[in-house]
Every structure is written in C-alpha cells, then in structure tokens.
Amino acid sequence: MKLTVCLLSGLLLGLALPLAAAEPAEVEWIELMPKEDLEFLQNMPEIDHDGNEPVSLPEELMTGNVVDAMDQKVIKIPGFVVPLEYTDDKRVTEFFLVPYFGACIHVPPPPPNQIIHVSYPEGIHVDALYEPYWITGTLRTERISNDVADASYIMTADKVVLY
C-alpha cells in the first residue's frame, strides 16, 4: 500500500513539474537592460529638451545590447502599446511594447533593449494608448527596426490583457 501511494505521489509530482515550469516569469523592464547599460543610464547627465536640435540618447545606450539569459524565456511584462499593424476591424496585431506612456511618440525613443516588438495574430482592440497591458509570451533576443523605432527583443504574444 505504501509503495502504491509513493508511486502515485511521484507520478503526480512528475506531471505537475512541467506545468509549474511553464508559468511565465513576471519581468520588470530594467531586467532587459544589461548591467553595463544600466550603470551608464544611472550616471548619465540630464538631457536638454530646450534647444532647437533634435534630442537623442547617448550612443552607449542605443547599442541594443541584450540580456542573453532572457532569450527563449516565457515572461509576463507590463507596458504600453504602440500600434504598428491593424486588421480591417481595427484590431492591433503588431505593436511595440514600451515601458512608459508616450514612448516612441516623444523623442528620444527608449533604448532598443527597452522596446519589445510583439506579434499577436489574434489582435486586440486598443481603446486608449494610455492604458497599460500585461503581455505574456516567449521573449527572443532579435533586433528589428522600422520607421518608428528599433527593438532588441521580439515576442509572439500568447496572452494580452489590460493591466
């Protein structure tokens, strides 16, 4: 009897472990920035927005360096949607996910390692750009560029919900 209980317990535990491993890790934006970039950002002088010249971040932040350990990691991250592609019924199927409202609209845009290019074939209706969302999916370290911004990470979202 004890052997049967032990075997059954082991079997159930073995079945539950893969489910626990599949739980997405809740990630903060700062975790997508390599240590060197973060140190540079923390010690960076203030940006002057008052001049007539375009504002840009220092080249040291725009390298697009990534945290290699994030590649192929299933994550859940909050952020704001910057729409890139729509369906005919106005569902957003491709977007940049950014850490703060107005990013990519105002200059300078965030560093590439603070932008995730998200594909979500199901699409979402975005009623207001100032509403944050939780995005869940597998993060990949791959650079993508378009007219709006450069991103160092990409993701095909499994789930998109309001924050």
C-alpha positions, 0 to 999 in steps of 0.5 A: 500500500505504501509503495502504491501511494509513493508511486502515485505521489511521484507520478503526480509530482512528475506531471505537475513539474512541467506545468509549474515550469511553464508559468511565465516569469513576471519581468520588470523592464530594467531586467532587459537592460544589461548591467553595463547599460544600466550603470551608464543610464544611472550616471548619465547627465540630464538631457536638454529638451530646450534647444532647437536640435533634435534630442537623442540618447547617448550612443552607449545606450542605443547599442541594443545590447541584450540580456542573453539569459532572457532569450527563449524565456516565457515572461509576463511584462507590463507596458504600453502599446504602440500600434504598428499593424491593424486588421480591417476591424481595427484590431492591433496585431503588431505593436511595440511594447514600451515601458512608459506612456508616450514612448516612441511618440516623444523623442528620444525613443527608449533604448532598443533593449527597452522596446519589445516588438510583439506579434499577436495574430489574434489582435486586440482592440486598443481603446486608449494608448494610455492604458497599460497591458500585461503581455505574456509570451516567449521573449527572443533576443532579435533586433528589428527596426522600422520607421518608428523605432528599433527593438532588441527583443521580439515576442509572439504574444500568447496572452494580452490583457489590460493591466 
